[in-house]
Amino acid sequence: MKIWIDADACPRPIKELLYRAAERRKISVILVANRPLSHPPSPHIRSILVGAGADVADQEIVRQLEAGDLVVTADIPLAAETIAKQAYALDPRGIFFSVDNIRERLSVRNFMDDLRSSGVETGGPAVYNAKDKQKFANELDRFLTRHA
């Protein structure tokens, strides 16, 4: 099993949790981004630099993803593709995407996108906080206990 990070927008505290998990559990963690990222030197952590453009990092993750891998992303379309490949998707706020909830989340995302493109101000996500980080850490630990 590998852990893939949609790294361009992933909060730093989440990346740091994943680096520690990689070392502790000897799991491959791969950051995918369209800009160079630094990470601790480790045989378990690497990064892939992709070209600029919308969804280029997402496409690279999907291309290399295998069933049973974990993808850390807030990107709902990427989560849907991850689930379609029989892998797991975890939001940095600690919410697992699943077959049971992904259609609803895609519908809401598309609806909000339509509103924004028609000029409606919808606001953005709430500020990332310590509670979100703790929920992510708990979900990651439960997942790794079951799957790694």
C-alpha positions as a printed NumPy array, in Angstrom:
array([[  0.   ,   0.   ,   0.   ],
       [  1.113,   3.526,  -0.823],
       [ -0.164,   6.86 ,   0.425],
       [ -0.571,   9.471,  -2.298],
       [ -0.815,  13.139,  -1.332],
       [ -2.513,  15.663,  -3.587],
       [  0.176,  17.975,  -2.284],
       [ -0.439,  21.378,  -3.866],
       [ -3.267,  22.21 ,  -1.464],
       [ -2.61 ,  19.778,   1.396],
       [ -2.069,  21.594,   4.706],
       [  1.473,  21.417,   6.089],
       [  0.378,  19.811,   9.404],
       [ -1.185,  16.931,   7.448],
       [  1.963,  16.4  ,   5.398],
       [  3.992,  16.324,   8.618],
       [  1.656,  13.701,  10.122],
       [  2.036,  11.619,   6.977],
       [  5.837,  11.917,   7.045],
       [  5.864,  10.57 ,  10.601],
       [  3.48 ,   7.757,   9.647],
       [  5.727,   6.824,   6.712],
       [  8.724,   6.468,   9.008],
       [  6.909,   4.733,  11.838],
       [  5.105,   2.205,   9.631],
       [  7.625,   1.975,   6.759],
       [  4.955,   2.968,   4.215],
       [  5.63 ,   4.778,   0.939],
       [  4.301,   8.325,   0.904],
       [  4.319,  10.106,  -2.443],
       [  3.631,  13.813,  -2.786],
       [  2.362,  14.869,  -6.206],
       [  2.449,  18.568,  -7.062],
       [  3.018,  20.985,  -9.904],
       [  5.651,  22.893,  -7.957],
       [  8.774,  21.661,  -6.179],
       [  8.128,  20.594,  -2.582],
       [ 10.581,  19.867,   0.174],
       [ 10.187,  16.894,   2.45 ],
       [ 12.366,  15.096,   4.976],
       [ 15.016,  12.81 ,   3.529],
       [ 13.68 ,   9.288,   3.803],
       [ 13.577,   6.108,   1.757],
       [  9.802,   6.099,   2.412],
       [  8.999,   9.623,   1.183],
       [  9.313,  10.936,  -2.345],
       [  7.725,  13.542,  -4.553],
       [  6.625,  13.68 ,  -8.146],
       [  6.728,  17.007,  -9.941],
       [  4.131,  17.312, -12.709],
       [  3.574,  20.021, -15.287],
       [  1.396,  23.049, -14.7  ],
       [ -2.278,  22.872, -15.516],
       [ -5.617,  22.042, -14.044],
       [ -5.838,  18.511, -12.644],
       [ -2.392,  17.424, -13.899],
       [ -1.384,  16.234, -10.412],
       [ -4.746,  14.474, -10.01 ],
       [ -4.295,  12.677, -13.332],
       [ -0.826,  11.51 , -12.317],
       [ -2.119,  10.131,  -9.028],
       [ -4.929,   8.26 , -10.802],
       [ -2.505,   6.935, -13.415],
       [ -0.192,   5.393, -10.814],
       [ -2.754,   4.527,  -8.144],
       [ -3.381,   0.878,  -7.311],
       [ -6.313,  -0.76 ,  -5.551],
       [ -5.872,  -0.523,  -1.79 ],
       [ -3.744,   2.642,  -1.869],
       [ -4.767,   5.73 ,   0.11 ],
       [ -5.128,   9.17 ,  -1.461],
       [ -5.159,  12.242,   0.76 ],
       [ -7.129,  14.937,  -1.028],
       [ -9.888,  17.494,  -0.625],
       [-10.561,  17.255,  -4.368],
       [-13.903,  15.492,  -4.755],
       [-13.498,  14.462,  -8.428],
       [-10.09 ,  12.951,  -7.567],
       [-11.686,  11.146,  -4.629],
       [-14.354,   9.751,  -6.973],
       [-11.718,   8.441,  -9.381],
       [ -9.8  ,   6.981,  -6.447],
       [-12.856,   5.089,  -5.232],
       [-13.556,   3.878,  -8.777],
       [-10.079,   2.287,  -8.751],
       [-10.908,   0.49 ,  -5.483],
       [ -8.573,   2.661,  -3.443],
       [ -9.31 ,   4.867,  -0.439],
       [ -9.686,   8.657,  -0.253],
       [ -9.302,  10.703,   2.928],
       [ -9.93 ,  14.429,   3.166],
       [ -7.358,  16.469,   5.17 ],
       [-10.214,  17.264,   7.579],
       [-10.506,  13.573,   8.453],
       [-13.516,  12.597,   6.36 ],
       [-13.335,   9.405,   4.325],
       [-14.921,   9.493,   0.905],
       [-16.743,   6.28 ,   0.106],
       [-19.004,   4.602,  -2.421],
       [-21.866,   5.588,  -0.115],
       [-21.134,   9.333,   0.02 ],
       [-19.185,  10.272,  -3.113],
       [-22.174,  10.834,  -5.437],
       [-23.779,  13.254,  -3.   ],
       [-20.493,  15.09 ,  -2.502],
       [-19.972,  15.334,  -6.275],
       [-23.508,  16.679,  -6.726],
       [-23.033,  19.34 ,  -4.062],
       [-19.614,  20.259,  -5.468],
       [-21.016,  20.598,  -8.992],
       [-23.993,  22.626,  -7.748],
       [-21.702,  25.025,  -5.874],
       [-19.44 ,  25.281,  -8.917],
       [-22.466,  26.196, -11.071],
       [-23.479,  28.851,  -8.547],
       [-19.979,  30.353,  -8.512],
       [-19.766,  30.385, -12.315],
       [-23.073,  32.266, -12.445],
       [-21.673,  34.956, -10.146],
       [-23.058,  33.866,  -6.786],
       [-20.638,  34.32 ,  -3.879],
       [-20.609,  31.011,  -2.016],
       [-17.697,  31.572,   0.358],
       [-14.952,  29.085,   0.871],
       [-14.24 ,  26.274,   3.277],
       [-13.893,  27.001,   6.97 ],
       [-10.407,  27.793,   8.259],
       [ -8.36 ,  24.642,   8.861],
       [ -7.91 ,  24.161,  12.606],
       [ -6.486,  21.865,  15.283],
       [ -9.755,  19.931,  15.537],
       [ -9.538,  19.091,  11.803],
       [ -5.925,  17.958,  12.232],
       [ -6.849,  15.742,  15.187],
       [ -9.755,  14.165,  13.314],
       [ -7.456,  13.439,  10.357],
       [ -4.804,  11.928,  12.665],
       [ -7.384,   9.673,  14.312],
       [ -8.852,   8.483,  10.992],
       [ -5.392,   7.898,   9.518],
       [ -4.334,   5.882,  12.551],
       [ -7.494,   3.732,  12.406],
       [ -7.008,   3.192,   8.673],
       [ -3.34 ,   2.241,   8.99 ],
       [ -4.103,  -0.122,  11.868],
       [ -6.587,  -1.987,   9.64 ],
       [ -4.734,  -1.836,   6.312],
       [ -0.988,  -1.522,   6.809]])
